[in-house]
Amino acid sequence: MHVTPSTVSGNRTKNLRRAFVAAALASCVVALPAAPAFAAPASGSAGSSSGSGSSSGSGSSEFALPIPSPAGLIALAAATTQTGKPYLWGGTGPDAWDCSGLTQWAFRQAGVKLPRVSQDQAWVGQSIPFAAMAPGDIITFRTINDHVGIYAGGGQVLNAYGAGVPVGLTPLSELPPINQIRRF
């Protein structure tokens, strides 16, 4: 086999993608607590109830758990490879990024197509409540959604924050108020 620069580059890309996927899948292992035991009243027992509530439905409800999505973890892993690169308003890489350019590129590595700007990224994917936020979720800030980053866990956001600040982690406590949290 003749090795060319494009073969080496192609192998590097394949190995990098494999590393992203392996890291993402390794972080997906989550231990869920056992469901609480439900004991039905014994036949013939004298149970009592009070209150005016009613119950109906299928016995299930929809709610988000703080479990990362595989796509989000792959995107987070991809975005970390850009750490240290400069911020550039309108930047779409590969040498400099703005916030939405970075998230769009990172999620593209995971096979998710995001709109270009943060104001549009704020309305795609599944809405997630703050209590269920997990690594790989995107967060937009302020009511005008003028900044976006990828939640990295531990109260940190991986983002391209602004002029003079390279791509990297920023504590949530130093960012503007959260407006939207989305999962893909």
C-alpha positions in Angstrom: 0.0 0.0 0.0 1.3 3.4 -1.0 1.0 5.9 1.8 0.1 9.4 0.7 -0.5 12.6 2.8 -4.2 12.2 2.1 -4.2 8.6 3.4 -2.5 9.8 6.6 -5.0 12.6 7.0 -7.9 10.3 6.4 -6.6 7.8 9.0 -6.2 10.7 11.5 -9.7 11.8 10.9 -11.1 8.2 11.4 -9.0 7.8 14.6 -10.2 11.2 15.9 -13.9 10.3 15.2 -13.4 6.9 16.9 -11.9 8.6 19.9 -14.9 11.1 20.1 -17.3 8.2 19.9 -15.5 6.1 22.5 -15.3 9.0 24.9 -18.9 9.9 24.4 -20.1 6.3 24.9 -17.9 5.8 28.0 -19.5 8.8 29.6 -23.0 7.5 28.8 -22.8 4.8 31.4 -25.2 5.9 34.1 -26.6 4.0 37.1 -30.2 4.8 37.7 -31.7 4.2 41.1 -34.1 1.4 41.4 -37.8 2.2 41.1 -39.6 2.6 44.4 -41.5 -0.5 45.4 -45.3 -0.2 45.1 -47.3 -2.3 47.5 -51.0 -2.6 46.6 -53.3 -2.9 49.6 -54.0 -6.4 50.6 -57.3 -7.8 49.6 -59.9 -7.1 52.2 -57.8 -4.6 54.0 -59.5 -1.4 55.3 -57.6 1.3 53.6 -58.6 4.9 53.8 -58.1 7.9 51.6 -59.0 11.5 51.8 -58.7 14.4 49.5 -60.4 15.5 46.3 -57.8 14.5 43.7 -58.4 12.3 40.8 -56.1 10.0 38.9 -56.2 9.0 35.3 -53.8 8.3 32.5 -51.4 5.6 31.6 -49.2 5.7 34.7 -46.3 7.4 32.9 -45.3 10.9 32.5 -42.8 12.7 30.3 -39.9 14.4 32.0 -36.3 14.9 31.2 -33.6 13.1 33.1 -30.0 14.5 33.6 -28.6 11.8 31.3 -26.4 13.1 28.5 -27.3 12.3 24.9 -24.7 10.5 22.8 -24.8 13.3 20.1 -24.3 15.9 22.8 -21.3 14.1 24.2 -19.7 13.7 20.8 -20.3 17.4 20.1 -18.7 18.3 23.5 -15.7 16.1 22.8 -15.3 17.7 19.3 -15.6 21.2 20.8 -12.9 20.5 23.3 -10.4 20.0 20.5 -10.9 23.7 19.7 -9.9 24.8 23.2 -7.5 27.8 23.1 -8.4 29.0 19.6 -9.4 32.7 19.4 -12.8 34.2 19.3 -13.9 35.9 16.1 -17.3 37.4 15.6 -18.8 35.5 12.7 -16.1 32.9 13.0 -16.9 29.4 11.7 -13.5 27.9 12.1 -11.2 26.2 11.7 -8.8 28.9 13.0 -11.2 31.1 15.0 -14.8 30.7 16.3 -17.8 32.7 17.5 -20.1 31.0 19.9 -22.7 29.7 17.5 -20.1 28.7 14.9 -18.4 26.5 17.4 -21.7 24.8 18.5 -22.8 24.3 14.9 -19.5 22.7 13.9 -19.3 20.5 17.1 -22.8 19.1 16.6 -22.1 18.6 12.9 -19.4 16.2 14.0 -22.1 14.3 15.8 -24.4 14.2 12.7 -26.7 17.0 14.0 -27.4 20.0 11.8 -27.9 23.2 13.8 -28.9 26.6 12.4 -26.0 29.1 12.2 -26.9 31.7 14.8 -27.6 31.3 18.6 -31.0 33.0 18.3 -32.1 30.1 16.0 -30.2 27.4 17.9 -32.3 28.3 21.0 -35.4 26.8 19.4 -34.3 23.4 18.0 -33.9 20.1 19.8 -35.7 19.1 23.0 -36.3 21.7 25.7 -34.7 20.6 29.0 -35.4 22.1 32.5 -32.4 23.4 34.4 -32.6 20.5 36.9 -32.1 17.9 34.1 -29.2 19.7 32.4 -26.5 17.3 31.4 -23.1 17.5 29.6 -23.6 18.0 25.8 -26.8 20.1 26.2 -26.6 23.5 24.6 -27.4 26.6 26.6 -28.5 30.0 25.3 -28.3 33.1 27.4 -30.3 36.2 28.0 -33.9 36.5 26.7 -32.5 37.5 23.3 -30.4 34.2 23.1 -27.3 36.2 22.0 -24.8 33.7 23.3 -24.6 29.9 23.2 -22.3 27.2 24.7 -22.2 23.5 25.4 -22.7 22.4 29.0 -19.6 20.5 30.1 -20.8 19.4 33.5 -19.6 20.6 36.9 -21.1 24.1 36.4 -18.9 24.8 33.4 -19.8 25.8 29.8 -17.5 25.2 26.8 -17.9 28.2 24.6 -16.3 30.9 22.4 -17.2 33.7 24.8 -16.0 36.9 23.3 -13.1 39.1 22.0 -9.9 38.4 23.8 -11.2 35.2 25.4 -10.1 31.9 23.7 -12.4 29.0 23.3 -12.6 27.2 26.6 -14.6 26.6 29.8 -16.5 29.4 31.6 -18.2 28.9 34.9 -22.0 29.2 34.6 -21.8 31.7 37.5 -19.8 34.1 35.2 -22.2 33.9 32.3 -25.5 35.9 31.7 -28.8 34.4 32.8 -29.8 31.1 31.1 -32.7 31.4 28.7 -32.9 28.0 26.9 -31.4 24.5 27.4 -31.7 22.2 24.5 -30.8 18.5 23.9 -30.2 16.6 20.7 
